[in-house]
């Protein structure tokens, strides 16, 4: 049938994820850092996503599309509430406010998370987001936080964090990281990798991204041993 649905201009999309959050039907999702219309039959054609898009990437089009399936949308929502009771899909980007936690001298201060944004996976992170502006970027192996006990305090604190494992993900992160460096005012980049050879892919991806970005950005690599020691810095 011919009906009105949304269309997303991939060139204009900056990957902020606001449209995915505004789409109550779940028709929009984030794919490789860009918003995509995932299913025609989830789009009701009302356009709650249009006003939140900061770049004007979303428009209405009249085209051949499956009819809006309200029953399927309700079933999807019910399934998500069962699996994710918090109602927070992992691809929705947001900043996390952190306040300093103080304790009396006689009481050990609680260990607080220093994470400042979400998501943290390189594959899920948007290419452009407000928290990238002026950020010190940490690109870390996802197992580094398990090996190094004070990872939050020594590495995450004061930085925007992206994590990944090139072996498990089976992808080259350099293209995504290049776009993040190009489109945002990143002040510095710190790479934290493990001593294992497969972590070299993470370091190479960052090096390639820095070269391809055309920017002179200070950077450093920290290598951790599997027993949690800093080997190189």
N, C-alpha and C positions, 0 to 999 in steps of 0.2 A: 504494500500500500504506500501511497505518497503522503507523507506527513512531515510536520516540523520537528526537527531534532537539532541538537547543537553540533557545531563543528569547531575544532580546536586547531588554530594555526601553530604548527610546531616551531616555526621560526620565531614567532612572537612569544611563545611560552617561556617563562623564566624558571619554571620548576618550583614555584613557591608552595604549591599544594593547597592553596586556599579554595580553589574550585572543588577539589576532591572532598574537602571538609564540608563545603556548603551543599554538596549534592546529597540530599537525604536518601535518595534511592540507590546510591552506590553505583551509578552508571559511569562515573569518572574514577580513574585510578592513576597512579604514578608508575610509569614504565621507563626505565633508564633515565630517571630524572626529569621526565616530561609528563604533562597531563595527557591522558588519552581517554576517549570515549570507549569504554570496554564492551558495552552491549547496548544496541539500539533499543531493545525491549525494556531496558531499565530507565530510559530517558523519557520523562513525562512531557517534555517540551515546554515546561513552564519557565525554565531559565533562572533558577535561584543562584546558579553559578556565575551568571553574567556580571552582576554588579560587583562581585568580590575580585574579579580578575584585574590586576594592576596594569596589565600591558595591553588589554583589549584583544586578547588572543581568541576569545570565544564569541561566536556569532551563531545566529539561527540560519538553517538552510532547509529548503523543501526538497526532499528526495525520497527515493524508495527506501523504506525502513520497516522493520518488524513492528507490529502494534505494541503499544505500551502494555506490559504484563504486570498489573498490580499484584496479582497473586504471587508471582515469582519474586517480586521485590519484597513482599512481606515474609515469604519463606526464607529469603536470604538474610533479612534482618534478624529473624528468629534464630537462625543458625549462628550468626555472628554473636548474638547475645549469649548463646550457650558456650561458644568457644572463647569469646573475648568479653567477659562481663563488664570490663572497664569501658568498652565501646571506643577504643583508641587504636585504630589501624596503625601498624608500624611505620607506614610511609608518610604520616602526617607530621610535617615539620613544625617545631615550636621551640621557643627559648625557655630555659629553666632558670628561675630566679634563685640565687643562693645568698644566704645571709651568714655572716660570721657567727660561729657558735662559741660562746665563752663559758667557762666553768670555773668554780672556785679552785684555788691553788691546791687544795687538799683532795680534790676530786678529779679523776682522769677525764679529760674532755672526750666526748663521743667522737668517733670517726665519721665524718660527714662526706657525702658524695660531693665531688667537685664538678660533676657534669653540668654543662651550661646550655646544651641544646639537644634536640631529638629530631630525626633519627641519627644514629652514629655509624651505621653500616655504610661503607662507601657506595655500595650498589643502590641503597635507598635514599641517600642524601640528595637534596636538590642542588642544581648547579649554581643557583643564586638565591641567597636568603639574607635577611637583615643582619643575622648574627655573624655573617662572614665579613661584614664591613669593618675594617681595621683590626681584624682578628689575628692572633697568633695561632697558627694551625698545627695541630698534632695529628700525624698520620701513624697509626700504630697497628702492629700485629694483634689480632683479636685475643691471642692467648697470653700476651705480655702482662696484662693485668692480673692473671692468675699466677704467673711466675714471680712477679715483683710485688712484694707486700704493700709498699707505700706508693703504689702507682698513682692513685688519685692526688695525693699531696705533692708528689715529686714531678709528675708529668701532666696530668689533666688540669690541675689548678691554673686558672687564668687563661686557658686555651679553649678553642673550639676543636672538638675531637672527632676524628674519622677513623674507623677500624675496618680491617679486612684480612682475608687470608687468600692469596692468589692461588694456592694449591687447591683449596676446597671450592672456591668460587669458580676457578677455571677461566678467569678473565684477565685481561690487561687493563689495569685501572688508569693507565696514563692518559687516555682520552678524556675521561671524566674529570680527573684531577687538573688537566690542562685547562679545561673550560672553567673550573672553579677559580683557578689562579688568574685567568684572563679577565673574568667578569667581576672580580671582587678585589678590594684593596687589602690583600693579605700582607701582614707586616713581616711574618717569619714563618718558617716551616721546620718542625722537629719530627724526625722519623724515629720511632722506637720499634726495633725489630728483634727477633730472637736469633740465636746463633745458628740455627738450623738452615741448611742451604735454600730451602724453598722460600724462606723469608727474603731472600735476595730479590725476588720478583717485586716485592713491595718497595724496596729501596730503589730498584731500577725504574719502576713506574713513576716515583716522585722525581727522580733525576730527569727523566724524559719530559715530564710535565713542566718542570722548571725551565728546561731548555726551550720547549715549544711555546711557553707562555710569552716569551720575549721580555720578561721582567727580571730585574736584578733583585732577588728576594733572599735575604740571609737564611741559611738552612744548616741543619746539623743532623747527624745520625748517631743514635745511641743503640748499642747492641747488648742484649741481655743473655745471660747463660740460662740453661734450662732449670738450674737450681736457684735462679733469682739474683744473680750478681751482675753488676754493670761491667762489661768487658771492654767496651770502647765507647768513647764519648768525644 
